[in-house]
Amino acid sequence: MRHGDKQNNLGRKKAHREALLANLTINLIEHKHIVTTLAKAKALRVYAEPLITKAKSNDTHNRRVVFSYLQNKEAVAELFGPIAEKIAGRPGGYTRIIKLGARVGDNAEQALIELVDFNEVYGKTAETKAEPAKRTRRGGKKAATETPAAPAPAAEEKAAE
């Protein structure tokens, strides 16, 4: 019985699964997005996000820890270079999974997993062109009371003169 066992083994032994996730992480770092099955994408998110978090503090220990997982110098250099600069202010959630539908050959559920800060479609460039945020009911009362209060002191000054 597998009570409380939340690890998705992906039909592989431990060494094969770790090699698979390391290779997927290396490809994700190199290409910034990859297409894989939904189950592998969900397992990859759990594997890759702690490594990306370690890249935020660029010291020798974290580089060695990440290298022990990935065994790829180019990927580690990329992770601690341009990727670490872009994710510096983000508190987590470095990846996004988008479902793509079923694969033609075996009907496996496909998904696109990408680094959030490297997508221009959903990124900050799209937000700047968008219209301003809609006001909510809670924020409306506070903003409404502040705007009429500003002209009132000016009217009192004119009356005093």
LUMKETI-246370 format. One record per residue: x, y, z of N, C-alpha, C in turn; residue number from 1; residue in three letters; chain. Coordinates in pm, whole numbers, plus 50000, padded with zeros to 5 digits. Layout:
! residues N
+-------+-------+-------+-------+-------+-------+-------+-------+-------+--------+-------+------+
:   nxx :   nyy :   nzz :  caxx :  cayy :  cazz :   cxx :   cyy :   czz : lumvex : lumro : zami :
+-------+-------+-------+-------+-------+-------+-------+-------+-------+--------+-------+------+
:     X :     Y :     Z :     X :     Y :     Z :     X :     Y :     Z :    NUM :   ALA :    A :
...
+-------+-------+-------+-------+-------+-------+-------+-------+-------+--------+-------+------+
***
This chain:
! residues 161
+-------+-------+-------+-------+-------+-------+-------+-------+-------+--------+-------+------+
:   nxx :   nyy :   nzz :  caxx :  cayy :  cazz :   cxx :   cyy :   czz : lumvex : lumro : zami :
+-------+-------+-------+-------+-------+-------+-------+-------+-------+--------+-------+------+
: 50084 : 49881 : 50000 : 50000 : 50000 : 50000 : 50088 : 50124 : 50000 :      1 :   MET :    A :
: 50039 : 50229 : 49940 : 50118 : 50351 : 49928 : 50054 : 50467 : 50006 :      2 :   ARG :    A :
: 50017 : 50441 : 50130 : 49954 : 50545 : 50212 : 50050 : 50661 : 50231 :      3 :   HIS :    A :
: 50005 : 50781 : 50197 : 50084 : 50901 : 50220 : 50203 : 50919 : 50128 :      4 :   GLY :    A :
: 50219 : 50833 : 50028 : 50332 : 50844 : 49936 : 50292 : 50937 : 49822 :      5 :   ASP :    A :
: 50343 : 51058 : 49824 : 50301 : 51157 : 49726 : 50395 : 51167 : 49607 :      6 :   LYS :    A :
: 50505 : 51095 : 49608 : 50601 : 51101 : 49498 : 50547 : 51026 : 49376 :      7 :   GLN :    A :
: 50550 : 51095 : 49261 : 50514 : 51029 : 49136 : 50639 : 50964 : 49081 :      8 :   ASN :    A :
: 50641 : 50831 : 49078 : 50761 : 50759 : 49036 : 50780 : 50756 : 48886 :      9 :   ASN :    A :
: 50680 : 50798 : 48810 : 50687 : 50806 : 48664 : 50724 : 50672 : 48601 :     10 :   LEU :    A :
: 50693 : 50562 : 48666 : 50720 : 50429 : 48610 : 50867 : 50398 : 48597 :     11 :   GLY :    A :
: 50951 : 50457 : 48681 : 51095 : 50439 : 48671 : 51155 : 50412 : 48808 :     12 :   ARG :    A :
: 51273 : 50351 : 48808 : 51349 : 50333 : 48932 : 51409 : 50469 : 48972 :     13 :   LYS :    A :
: 51462 : 50476 : 49093 : 51510 : 50603 : 49147 : 51619 : 50665 : 49061 :     14 :   LYS :    A :
: 51718 : 50591 : 49021 : 51830 : 50647 : 48944 : 51783 : 50695 : 48808 :     15 :   ALA :    A :
: 51694 : 50617 : 48744 : 51642 : 50657 : 48613 : 51556 : 50782 : 48624 :     16 :   HIS :    A :
: 51477 : 50790 : 48730 : 51391 : 50908 : 48751 : 51474 : 51033 : 48777 :     17 :   ARG :    A :
: 51579 : 51021 : 48858 : 51664 : 51137 : 48885 : 51739 : 51183 : 48761 :     18 :   GLU :    A :
: 51784 : 51088 : 48678 : 51850 : 51125 : 48553 : 51753 : 51194 : 48458 :     19 :   ALA :    A :
: 51630 : 51145 : 48451 : 51527 : 51206 : 48367 : 51498 : 51349 : 48412 :     20 :   LEU :    A :
: 51478 : 51370 : 48541 : 51446 : 51502 : 48591 : 51564 : 51598 : 48576 :     21 :   LEU :    A :
: 51686 : 51548 : 48591 : 51803 : 51633 : 48571 : 51812 : 51676 : 48425 :     22 :   ALA :    A :
: 51790 : 51583 : 48332 : 51794 : 51617 : 48190 : 51684 : 51715 : 48152 :     23 :   ASN :    A :
: 51564 : 51694 : 48205 : 51455 : 51787 : 48177 : 51486 : 51927 : 48233 :     24 :   LEU :    A :
: 51547 : 51932 : 48351 : 51582 : 52061 : 48411 : 51688 : 52132 : 48328 :     25 :   THR :    A :
: 51787 : 52058 : 48280 : 51891 : 52118 : 48195 : 51828 : 52176 : 48069 :     26 :   ILE :    A :
: 51737 : 52101 : 48007 : 51671 : 52151 : 47885 : 51583 : 52272 : 47916 :     27 :   ASN :    A :
: 51517 : 52272 : 48030 : 51435 : 52386 : 48069 : 51521 : 52510 : 48088 :     28 :   LEU :    A :
: 51637 : 52494 : 48148 : 51727 : 52607 : 48170 : 51782 : 52659 : 48037 :     29 :   ILE :    A :
: 51817 : 52568 : 47947 : 51874 : 52609 : 47819 : 51772 : 52676 : 47729 :     30 :   GLU :    A :
: 51653 : 52616 : 47717 : 51554 : 52661 : 47619 : 51445 : 52751 : 47678 :     31 :   HIS :    A :
: 51439 : 52762 : 47810 : 51341 : 52843 : 47884 : 51199 : 52788 : 47878 :     32 :   LYS :    A :
: 51169 : 52694 : 47788 : 51040 : 52624 : 47789 : 51057 : 52492 : 47715 :     33 :   HIS :    A :
: 50984 : 52390 : 47760 : 50988 : 52259 : 47695 : 50847 : 52201 : 47695 :     34 :   ILE :    A :
: 50823 : 52111 : 47602 : 50696 : 52039 : 47594 : 50721 : 51896 : 47636 :     35 :   VAL :    A :
: 50643 : 51849 : 47733 : 50657 : 51713 : 47784 : 50520 : 51666 : 47831 :     36 :   THR :    A :
: 50513 : 51550 : 47894 : 50385 : 51504 : 47945 : 50350 : 51582 : 48072 :     37 :   THR :    A :
: 50225 : 51584 : 48105 : 50179 : 51659 : 48220 : 50238 : 51603 : 48350 :     38 :   LEU :    A :
: 50245 : 51472 : 48361 : 50301 : 51411 : 48482 : 50448 : 51446 : 48500 :     39 :   ALA :    A :
: 50524 : 51444 : 48390 : 50666 : 51481 : 48399 : 50681 : 51630 : 48429 :     40 :   LYS :    A :
: 50595 : 51713 : 48375 : 50602 : 51857 : 48401 : 50576 : 51886 : 48548 :     41 :   ALA :    A :
: 50479 : 51818 : 48607 : 50449 : 51840 : 48749 : 50563 : 51790 : 48837 :     42 :   LYS :    A :
: 50625 : 51679 : 48800 : 50739 : 51628 : 48876 : 50860 : 51720 : 48857 :     43 :   ALA :    A :
: 50875 : 51775 : 48737 : 50987 : 51865 : 48707 : 50976 : 51994 : 48788 :     44 :   LEU :    A :
: 50856 : 52045 : 48806 : 50838 : 52167 : 48884 : 50889 : 52148 : 49026 :     45 :   ARG :    A :
: 50856 : 52034 : 49087 : 50900 : 52005 : 49224 : 51052 : 51990 : 49230 :     46 :   VAL :    A :
: 51112 : 51939 : 49124 : 51257 : 51916 : 49119 : 51334 : 52045 : 49089 :     47 :   TYR :    A :
: 51284 : 52125 : 48997 : 51361 : 52239 : 48946 : 51348 : 52365 : 49031 :     48 :   ALA :    A :
: 51233 : 52389 : 49090 : 51214 : 52516 : 49161 : 51308 : 52533 : 49280 :     49 :   GLU :    A :
: 51336 : 52431 : 49361 : 51437 : 52452 : 49467 : 51575 : 52483 : 49412 :     50 :   PRO :    A :
: 51610 : 52426 : 49296 : 51740 : 52456 : 49236 : 51744 : 52601 : 49189 :     51 :   LEU :    A :
: 51634 : 52650 : 49134 : 51628 : 52789 : 49089 : 51636 : 52882 : 49211 :     52 :   ILE :    A :
: 51574 : 52843 : 49321 : 51582 : 52923 : 49443 : 51727 : 52933 : 49492 :     53 :   THR :    A :
: 51801 : 52824 : 49482 : 51942 : 52826 : 49524 : 52024 : 52921 : 49437 :     54 :   LYS :    A :
: 51983 : 52942 : 49315 : 52058 : 53029 : 49224 : 52045 : 53176 : 49263 :     55 :   ALA :    A :
: 51951 : 53211 : 49349 : 51935 : 53350 : 49390 : 52055 : 53401 : 49469 :     56 :   LYS :    A :
: 52116 : 53313 : 49550 : 52237 : 53354 : 49622 : 52356 : 53287 : 49554 :     57 :   SER :    A :
: 52434 : 53366 : 49486 : 52543 : 53316 : 49404 : 52668 : 53298 : 49490 :     58 :   ASN :    A :
: 52678 : 53183 : 49556 : 52799 : 53152 : 49629 : 52846 : 53012 : 49590 :     59 :   ASP :    A :
: 52965 : 52979 : 49631 : 53028 : 52854 : 49589 : 52948 : 52733 : 49636 :     60 :   THR :    A :
: 52898 : 52738 : 49757 : 52824 : 52623 : 49810 : 52700 : 52593 : 49726 :     61 :   HIS :    A :
: 52621 : 52696 : 49695 : 52499 : 52674 : 49617 : 52531 : 52628 : 49476 :     62 :   ASN :    A :
: 52638 : 52680 : 49417 : 52679 : 52634 : 49284 : 52713 : 52485 : 49287 :     63 :   ARG :    A :
: 52784 : 52443 : 49391 : 52822 : 52301 : 49401 : 52701 : 52213 : 49427 :     64 :   ARG :    A :
: 52607 : 52260 : 49507 : 52485 : 52182 : 49533 : 52406 : 52165 : 49404 :     65 :   VAL :    A :
: 52388 : 52273 : 49328 : 52313 : 52264 : 49202 : 52387 : 52178 : 49102 :     66 :   VAL :    A :
: 52519 : 52190 : 49097 : 52597 : 52107 : 49004 : 52587 : 51959 : 49040 :     67 :   PHE :    A :
: 52574 : 51927 : 49169 : 52561 : 51787 : 49209 : 52430 : 51727 : 49158 :     68 :   SER :    A :
: 52328 : 51811 : 49140 : 52201 : 51764 : 49085 : 52206 : 51755 : 48932 :     69 :   TYR :    A :
: 52263 : 51856 : 48867 : 52252 : 51868 : 48721 : 52370 : 51808 : 48645 :     70 :   LEU :    A :
: 52491 : 51814 : 48699 : 52612 : 51763 : 48634 : 52632 : 51825 : 48495 :     71 :   GLN :    A :
: 52607 : 51956 : 48484 : 52622 : 52026 : 48357 : 52669 : 52169 : 48384 :     72 :   ASN :    A :
: 52794 : 52198 : 48347 : 52852 : 52330 : 48378 : 52780 : 52442 : 48307 :     73 :   LYS :    A :
: 52743 : 52420 : 48180 : 52677 : 52526 : 48104 : 52541 : 52561 : 48165 :     74 :   GLU :    A :
: 52466 : 52460 : 48207 : 52335 : 52485 : 48267 : 52350 : 52559 : 48399 :     75 :   ALA :    A :
: 52449 : 52524 : 48479 : 52472 : 52592 : 48606 : 52511 : 52737 : 48582 :     76 :   VAL :    A :
: 52597 : 52760 : 48483 : 52638 : 52897 : 48451 : 52519 : 52980 : 48404 :     77 :   ALA :    A :
: 52434 : 52922 : 48322 : 52314 : 52991 : 48274 : 52217 : 53020 : 48389 :     78 :   GLU :    A :
: 52203 : 52922 : 48478 : 52111 : 52936 : 48591 : 52157 : 53046 : 48687 :     79 :   LEU :    A :
: 52285 : 53050 : 48717 : 52336 : 53149 : 48810 : 52365 : 53284 : 48743 :     80 :   PHE :    A :
: 52354 : 53290 : 48610 : 52378 : 53415 : 48538 : 52249 : 53486 : 48505 :     81 :   GLY :    A :
: 52203 : 53476 : 48378 : 52085 : 53552 : 48335 : 51955 : 53513 : 48406 :     82 :   PRO :    A :
: 51939 : 53386 : 48439 : 51815 : 53343 : 48503 : 51808 : 53400 : 48645 :     83 :   ILE :    A :
: 51919 : 53394 : 48718 : 51919 : 53445 : 48856 : 51892 : 53596 : 48859 :     84 :   ALA :    A :
: 51938 : 53669 : 48758 : 51912 : 53813 : 48754 : 51764 : 53843 : 48736 :     85 :   GLU :    A :
: 51698 : 53764 : 48651 : 51556 : 53792 : 48624 : 51465 : 53751 : 48739 :     86 :   LYS :    A :
: 51503 : 53646 : 48813 : 51414 : 53596 : 48918 : 51448 : 53654 : 49055 :     87 :   ILE :    A :
: 51540 : 53749 : 49061 : 51589 : 53797 : 49190 : 51476 : 53850 : 49279 :     88 :   ALA :    A :
: 51380 : 53919 : 49223 : 51274 : 53977 : 49304 : 51153 : 53887 : 49323 :     89 :   GLY :    A :
: 51151 : 53772 : 49261 : 51035 : 53683 : 49268 : 51046 : 53591 : 49389 :     90 :   ARG :    A :
: 50943 : 53582 : 49474 : 50953 : 53500 : 49595 : 50929 : 53351 : 49572 :     91 :   PRO :    A :
: 50902 : 53309 : 49452 : 50876 : 53168 : 49423 : 50792 : 53160 : 49298 :     92 :   GLY :    A :
: 50753 : 53039 : 49260 : 50669 : 53022 : 49142 : 50741 : 53059 : 49016 :     93 :   GLY :    A :
: 50857 : 52998 : 48992 : 50940 : 53034 : 48878 : 50896 : 52967 : 48749 :     94 :   TYR :    A :
: 50811 : 52865 : 48758 : 50769 : 52792 : 48639 : 50618 : 52802 : 48621 :     95 :   THR :    A :
: 50575 : 52783 : 48497 : 50432 : 52783 : 48463 : 50406 : 52659 : 48380 :     96 :   ARG :    A :
: 50298 : 52588 : 48409 : 50259 : 52470 : 48332 : 50131 : 52504 : 48257 :     97 :   ILE :    A :
: 50134 : 52485 : 48125 : 50017 : 52509 : 48041 : 49981 : 52378 : 47973 :     98 :   ILE :    A :
: 49858 : 52332 : 47992 : 49815 : 52206 : 47933 : 49791 : 52227 : 47783 :     99 :   LYS :    A :
: 49835 : 52129 : 47704 : 49826 : 52140 : 47559 : 49729 : 52041 : 47496 :    100 :   LEU :    A :
: 49679 : 51945 : 47569 : 49590 : 51845 : 47512 : 49660 : 51712 : 47498 :    101 :   GLY :    A :
: 49595 : 51620 : 47432 : 49646 : 51483 : 47422 : 49740 : 51467 : 47303 :    102 :   ALA :    A :
: 49842 : 51384 : 47321 : 49936 : 51353 : 47214 : 49869 : 51255 : 47118 :    103 :   ARG :    A :
: 49901 : 51269 : 46990 : 49832 : 51190 : 46887 : 49864 : 51041 : 46901 :    104 :   VAL :    A :
: 49989 : 51006 : 46926 : 50029 : 50866 : 46923 : 49970 : 50781 : 47033 :    105 :   GLY :    A :
: 49983 : 50827 : 47158 : 49941 : 50743 : 47270 : 49839 : 50810 : 47361 :    106 :   ASP :    A :
: 49788 : 50925 : 47321 : 49685 : 50998 : 47395 : 49734 : 51045 : 47532 :    107 :   ASN :    A :
: 49865 : 51063 : 47546 : 49919 : 51114 : 47672 : 49893 : 51264 : 47681 :    108 :   ALA :    A :
: 49861 : 51311 : 47800 : 49833 : 51453 : 47822 : 49964 : 51531 : 47811 :    109 :   GLU :    A :
: 49970 : 51626 : 47718 : 50089 : 51706 : 47694 : 50081 : 51838 : 47772 :    110 :   GLN :    A :
: 50196 : 51893 : 47806 : 50200 : 52021 : 47877 : 50327 : 52097 : 47838 :    111 :   ALA :    A :
: 50315 : 52228 : 47839 : 50429 : 52317 : 47818 : 50470 : 52369 : 47955 :    112 :   LEU :    A :
: 50595 : 52349 : 47992 : 50646 : 52405 : 48117 : 50751 : 52509 : 48079 :    113 :   ILE :    A :
: 50740 : 52626 : 48140 : 50828 : 52737 : 48102 : 50868 : 52816 : 48225 :    114 :   GLU :    A :
: 50977 : 52890 : 48210 : 51019 : 52983 : 48313 : 50935 : 53110 : 48298 :    115 :   LEU :    A :
: 50872 : 53152 : 48405 : 50773 : 53260 : 48399 : 50833 : 53391 : 48350 :    116 :   VAL :    A :
: 50950 : 53427 : 48397 : 51007 : 53558 : 48364 : 51062 : 53567 : 48223 :    117 :   ASP :    A :
: 51065 : 53457 : 48150 : 51121 : 53457 : 48016 : 51015 : 53449 : 47907 :    118 :   PHE :    A :
: 50889 : 53463 : 47942 : 50781 : 53460 : 47844 : 50732 : 53602 : 47822 :    119 :   ASN :    A :
: 50743 : 53652 : 47698 : 50703 : 53787 : 47668 : 50552 : 53800 : 47650 :    120 :   GLU :    A :
: 50482 : 53690 : 47622 : 50338 : 53696 : 47599 : 50266 : 53730 : 47729 :    121 :   VAL :    A :
: 50304 : 53661 : 47839 : 50239 : 53684 : 47967 : 50319 : 53778 : 48056 :    122 :   TYR :    A :
: 50431 : 53826 : 48009 : 50522 : 53902 : 48094 : 50480 : 54045 : 48118 :    123 :   GLY :    A :
: 50575 : 54124 : 48165 : 50548 : 54263 : 48202 : 50520 : 54349 : 48081 :    124 :   LYS :    A :
: 50569 : 54312 : 47963 : 50545 : 54393 : 47843 : 50397 : 54396 : 47809 :    125 :   THR :    A :
: 50328 : 54285 : 47828 : 50184 : 54280 : 47799 : 50106 : 54358 : 47904 :    126 :   ALA :    A :
: 50155 : 54360 : 48028 : 50083 : 54430 : 48134 : 50090 : 54581 : 48116 :    127 :   GLU :    A :
: 50200 : 54633 : 48064 : 50213 : 54777 : 48051 : 50120 : 54832 : 47944 :    128 :   THR :    A :
: 50092 : 54755 : 47841 : 50003 : 54801 : 47734 : 49856 : 54786 : 47772 :    129 :   LYS :    A :
: 49828 : 54705 : 47871 : 49689 : 54679 : 47909 : 49629 : 54801 : 47978 :    130 :   ALA :    A :
: 49496 : 54806 : 47982 : 49428 : 54916 : 48047 : 49449 : 54907 : 48198 :    131 :   GLU :    A :
: 49429 : 55017 : 48271 : 49454 : 55014 : 48415 : 49361 : 54916 : 48486 :    132 :   PRO :    A :
: 49403 : 54875 : 48603 : 49328 : 54775 : 48679 : 49191 : 54830 : 48716 :    133 :   ALA :    A :
: 49092 : 54742 : 48714 : 48957 : 54783 : 48752 : 48951 : 54804 : 48902 :    134 :   LYS :    A :
: 48876 : 54905 : 48943 : 48864 : 54933 : 49085 : 48763 : 54839 : 49148 :    135 :   ARG :    A :
: 48791 : 54796 : 49268 : 48699 : 54711 : 49340 : 48611 : 54797 : 49430 :    136 :   THR :    A :
: 48512 : 54737 : 49487 : 48421 : 54811 : 49573 : 48492 : 54859 : 49699 :    137 :   ARG :    A :
: 48581 : 54775 : 49750 : 48650 : 54813 : 49874 : 48737 : 54936 : 49853 :    138 :   ARG :    A :
: 48808 : 54937 : 49740 : 48899 : 55049 : 49715 : 48825 : 55175 : 49672 :    139 :   GLY :    A :
: 48700 : 55163 : 49626 : 48628 : 55278 : 49574 : 48592 : 55380 : 49680 :    140 :   GLY :    A :
: 48555 : 55336 : 49799 : 48513 : 55429 : 49903 : 48631 : 55511 : 49952 :    141 :   LYS :    A :
: 48746 : 55449 : 49968 : 48863 : 55520 : 50019 : 48908 : 55624 : 49917 :    142 :   LYS :    A :
: 48911 : 55588 : 49790 : 48954 : 55681 : 49686 : 48852 : 55794 : 49669 :    143 :   ALA :    A :
: 48724 : 55765 : 49685 : 48620 : 55867 : 49668 : 48627 : 55970 : 49780 :    144 :   ALA :    A :
: 48662 : 55931 : 49901 : 48668 : 56027 : 50011 : 48793 : 56114 : 50003 :    145 :   THR :    A :
: 48899 : 56065 : 49942 : 49022 : 56142 : 49934 : 49015 : 56252 : 49829 :    146 :   GLU :    A :
: 48951 : 56229 : 49715 : 48951 : 56329 : 49608 : 48872 : 56455 : 49643 :    147 :   THR :    A :
: 48751 : 56451 : 49704 : 48683 : 56575 : 49736 : 48752 : 56652 : 49850 :    148 :   PRO :    A :
: 48828 : 56585 : 49933 : 48889 : 56651 : 50048 : 49001 : 56745 : 50004 :    149 :   ALA :    A :
: 49065 : 56720 : 49892 : 49177 : 56803 : 49848 : 49133 : 56944 : 49807 :    150 :   ALA :    A :
: 49024 : 56966 : 49730 : 48987 : 57103 : 49693 : 48926 : 57183 : 49808 :    151 :   PRO :    A :
: 48876 : 57121 : 49910 : 48807 : 57190 : 50018 : 48898 : 57290 : 50090 :    152 :   ALA :    A :
: 49022 : 57257 : 50127 : 49106 : 57357 : 50196 : 49136 : 57478 : 50107 :    153 :   PRO :    A :
: 49147 : 57462 : 49979 : 49172 : 57575 : 49890 : 49052 : 57669 : 49888 :    154 :   ALA :    A :
: 48931 : 57616 : 49895 : 48811 : 57699 : 49897 : 48804 : 57779 : 50027 :    155 :   ALA :    A :
: 48847 : 57720 : 50139 : 48845 : 57790 : 50267 : 48945 : 57904 : 50268 :    156 :   GLU :    A :
: 49060 : 57886 : 50200 : 49161 : 57992 : 50196 : 49109 : 58113 : 50118 :    157 :   GLU :    A :
: 49037 : 58089 : 50008 : 48983 : 58200 : 49929 : 48878 : 58277 : 50010 :    158 :   LYS :    A :
: 48800 : 58204 : 50087 : 48697 : 58269 : 50169 : 48760 : 58352 : 50279 :    159 :   ALA :    A :
: 48874 : 58311 : 50332 : 48941 : 58383 : 50441 : 49004 : 58512 : 50390 :    160 :   ALA :    A :
: 49040 : 58522 : 50265 : 49104 : 58640 : 50209 : 49001 : 58746 : 50192 :    161 :   GLU :    A :
+-------+-------+-------+-------+-------+-------+-------+-------+-------+--------+-------+------+
***
